[in-house]
């Protein structure tokens, strides 16, 4: 049984706990209205990184082409003060 009261991942933990309590992943997914694929993604995330891995990860990659060099940023920051 996994315990976490964080509102953001409570439903994800609930699905994992329900499947464990029922002993049947299909029934738990049907009750929660989620697919088995979703269950197994949650389960593999917990197996690999613990409960903290259930928090949504940003998939955005920073676009470094839009960055200017540090000296320019620093000069602009200093000129504003």
Secondary structure, DSSP 8 states (H G I E B T S, - for coil): ------TTTHHHHHHHHHHHHHT-HHHHHHHHT--HHHHHHHHHHHHHH-GGGGS--------GGG---HHHHHHHHHHH-
